[in-house]
Amino acid sequence: MDKQGQDMFAQFILQRVQEGKEEEARAVLAENFRKQDEGTFSKDDVEGFVPKMLTLLKPDKVAEVQAVVAQFSGNFGQ
């Protein structure tokens, strides 16, 4: 994912995070983006992202985010 894609994904996630959890979400995103930039990002990282992020999301946004991450994960490595 390029920088523009990362920014769009981060905004999508941050708009759906519980109030007060934004900094924690930014840290999780930053770690994933760092790994992407280094070329060390793996499918395991995608799968590890979901449980971390689910605890930070607004309950009514979980399914929406899961669908987007599943789509990304399905395209990962293609």
N, C-alpha and C positions, 0 to 999 in steps of 0.2 A: 504494500500500500504506500503510495507516495505521500508527501507532506500534506497536500491538499486533502487527500482521502482521510488521512489521520485526523486532521482538524475537523472535518465534517463528522467523522465517527465520534470523536470526542464530544463535540457539541450535541450530537444525538443522544449520547449516553448521559452527559451532564444535565440535560434538560429533564431527564427521567429519574434522577437521583434524589433520595430523600433529603430534605432540608437538614443541613448540618453535616452531611456526609460527602460534600463536594471535594474536599481536600483529599480524603481517602480514595475517592474514585479517581481523581487526577493522578495520584501516585500509582495506582494500578495501571491506568492507561499509559502513563509515562514509561513504566517498566516494560510493558508490551511493545510500545513504539520504539524504545531503545533497542530491544532485541530484534525488531524488524529491521531497523536501520543497520544493525551489525550483521544481519543475515543469520542470526541464531534462533529466530522465532520458529517454533515447531507446532505441529498439531497438538502436542501435549500442552503447550502454552495456551492455545485456543481453549482447550478443554478445562484448563485450570482457571482461566479467566471467568468462566460462567459462574461457578460457585461463589467466587469472591464478589463478583458484581451483583449477584442476586441479593446478597445481604444488604446492599447499599441502595437498591432501587425502591421506588415507590411501588407498593404492592400491585396497583392497577397497571403498572407499566412492565411488569416482569414478562408476560407472554409476548409482548411486542418486541422487547429486547432479545428474548430467546430466539424468536423467529429470524431476526436480523443476524444474530451471531451464528445460528445454524446455517443460514444461507452463506455467510462468509466462510464458515468452516467447511462447508461442502465444496466451495470453490478453492479452498486452500491448496496450494501446490500445483494448480493447473496453469 
